[in-house]
Amino acid sequence: MAAERRKGKQGREELQVSEPDLLPIMNIIFMLILVLISIAAFLPLGVITTQAPKLSGGAAASSQPPKDEKPPLGLTIFAVKEGFNLRMFGKLYKAPEGQPDAKALIPVKAVEGQEGDTEHDFEALHQKLLEIKKKNPQEEQLIIMGHDDFPYSDVIRTMDASRMMESDEGGKVPLFPMVVLGAGIF
């Protein structure tokens, strides 16, 4: 950008500023966009598949299953601040009544090396889900609902605890592969 001094129409000296040359800046920005797009193609992305909740209504939704058929499990994991609660067959399973301090079916556990800190017990949740799967081998879906402050990393760890189990042959097989994320605890 160059500034020139010229005499104006009335004989006074005026400062004239020429237009800036934006072409080099635009070329640099264009090349930067191409570089960023090229780099993005090589970035690894983690994808976790989930199922959308099914909305139902009308006469088909209100019909009861035949009496000889087992009702659907409807397994739901409620992640509360005190731990995990479960709902199956429409019944909510919380902490046993005989334990006044327990506020969840699967309570939080203390973090090793950090006094006073707790975290959700994902291993105990996995073991409980294994028990449920043995009694209901045909079921594949579960719903995860968390409290407002439930960290995203804990949602992922809950999904991990509910997706795979060790098979008798030593490999991994699906436990509850169809995970639905619910809209929070009501």
Secondary structure, 3 states (H helix, E strand, C coil): CCEEEEECCCCCEEEEECCCCCHHHHHHHHHHHHHHHHHHCCCCCCCCCCECCCCCCCHHHHCCCCCCCCCCCCCEEEEECCEEEEEECCEEECCCCCCCCCCCCEECEECCCCCCCEECCHHHHHHHHHHHHHHCCCCCEEEEEECCCCCHHHHHHHHHHHHEEECCCCCEEECCCEEEECCCCC
